[in-house]
Amino acid sequence: MNLVTLSLGSNIDPDTHIRLCLDALEDTFGPLQISRIFESEPVGFSDNRNFYNLVVAFDSDWSVGKLQAWSKQLEIAHGRTPDMVKCSSRALDIDLLTVGGICDTVDGVTLPRGEITHNAFVLQPLAELLPDQYHPIYGLSYAALWQRFELGNQRLWAIDFHWRGRWISQADAVPKAVSAR
């Protein structure tokens, strides 16, 4: 079994699509670890609708290729097509961040995903969710990487979000292991 981390995002009816994605993930892989959900301004997009972003983690014995194929099929089920423009609005975006400690290109997927250390909307939820886990290449904890991260013009904020009868994200909650910025 490997610990798998995924980054989820949506800026088209994000409340609905994030909930449906979490349903599919938990129904397929079992118990999930879920970060707080962050709203962020789009960077490089022509559409100015804000995104919801979060990170989920779960244990799986699936191959990288099978995980990637499952994720892409779920995106397609939510209206994403393979020919969509890279920086266009989307109902659902699922990116495979890590699979265990793999540091390689496997089944066409480069792991760990480079966005981890480049985008606040990936690193902050990852650092809050798994602060003591180490980045497989840099050898630093996600909390340490977040502490060193320079936000620049990236703006994001935690939001309240309810799923399956419980609050999974609260805007005013301060994570225990990662100090507020």
Residue pairs with C-beta under 8 A, 6 or more apart in sequence:
1 59
1 60
1 61
2 59
2 60
2 61
2 99
2 100
2 102
3 57
3 58
3 59
3 98
3 99
3 100
3 133
4 29
4 57
4 58
4 59
4 60
4 62
4 67
4 96
4 98
4 99
4 100
5 55
5 56
5 57
5 96
5 97
5 98
5 126
5 129
5 130
6 25
6 55
6 56
6 57
6 71
6 94
6 95
6 96
6 97
7 53
7 54
7 55
7 93
7 94
7 95
7 97
7 113
7 115
7 121
7 122
7 125
7 126
8 18
8 21
8 22
8 53
8 54
8 55
8 56
8 92
8 93
8 94
9 51
9 52
9 53
9 90
9 92
9 93
9 95
9 121
10 17
10 18
10 21
10 51
10 52
10 90
10 91
10 92
10 93
11 42
11 45
11 47
11 49
11 50
11 51
11 52
11 89
11 90
12 49
12 79
12 89
12 90
12 91
13 91
14 51
14 52
15 52
15 161
17 78
17 91
17 92
18 37
18 52
18 54
18 92
18 161
18 163
19 163
20 78
20 92
21 74
21 78
21 92
21 94
22 32
22 34
22 56
22 163
22 164
22 168
23 164
24 74
25 32
25 56
25 58
26 32
26 164
28 70
29 58
29 59
29 60
30 58
30 59
31 58
32 56
32 57
32 58
33 56
33 57
33 58
33 129
33 130
34 54
34 55
34 56
34 129
34 163
34 168
34 169
35 54
35 55
35 56
35 125
35 126
35 128
35 129
35 169
36 54
36 125
36 128
36 158
36 159
36 161
36 168
36 169
36 170
36 173
36 175
37 52
37 53
37 54
37 125
37 158
37 159
37 161
37 168
37 169
38 52
38 53
38 54
38 121
38 124
38 125
38 156
38 157
38 158
38 159
39 50
39 51
39 52
39 53
39 156
39 157
39 158
39 159
40 50
40 51
40 53
40 120
40 121
40 154
40 155
40 156
40 157
41 48
41 50
41 51
41 154
41 155
41 156
42 48
42 49
42 50
42 51
42 87
43 153
43 154
44 87
45 87
45 88
45 89
46 87
46 88
47 88
47 89
49 89
51 121
52 159
52 161
53 121
53 122
53 125
53 156
54 125
54 169
55 97
55 122
55 125
55 126
55 129
57 129
57 130
60 67
62 70
63 106
63 107
64 96
64 99
64 102
64 106
64 107
64 109
64 111
65 106
65 107
65 108
65 109
67 96
67 99
68 96
68 107
68 108
68 109
71 94
71 95
71 96
72 82
72 94
74 92
74 94
75 90
75 92
75 93
75 94
76 82
78 91
78 92
79 90
79 91
79 92
80 90
80 91
80 92
80 93
84 90
95 113
95 115
95 122
96 109
96 111
96 113
97 111
97 112
97 113
97 115
97 116
97 122
97 126
98 111
98 112
98 113
98 116
98 136
99 106
99 111
101 136
102 111
102 112
102 136
103 111
103 112
103 136
103 137
104 110
104 111
105 111
111 136
112 135
112 136
112 137
113 122
115 122
116 122
116 123
116 126
116 135
116 142
116 145
117 123
117 135
117 138
117 145
117 149
119 154
120 149
120 151
120 154
120 156
121 154
121 156
123 142
123 145
123 146
123 149
124 146
124 149
124 156
124 178
124 181
126 142
126 146
127 142
127 143
127 145
127 146
127 178
128 175
128 177
128 178
130 142
131 141
131 142
131 143
131 175
131 177
131 178
132 141
132 142
132 143
132 177
133 141
133 142
134 140
134 141
134 142
135 141
135 142
135 145
138 145
140 148
143 177
143 178
146 178
147 178
147 179
151 181
157 171
158 169
158 170
158 171
158 172
158 173
159 169
159 171
160 167
160 169
160 170
160 171
161 167
161 168
161 169
162 168
174 180
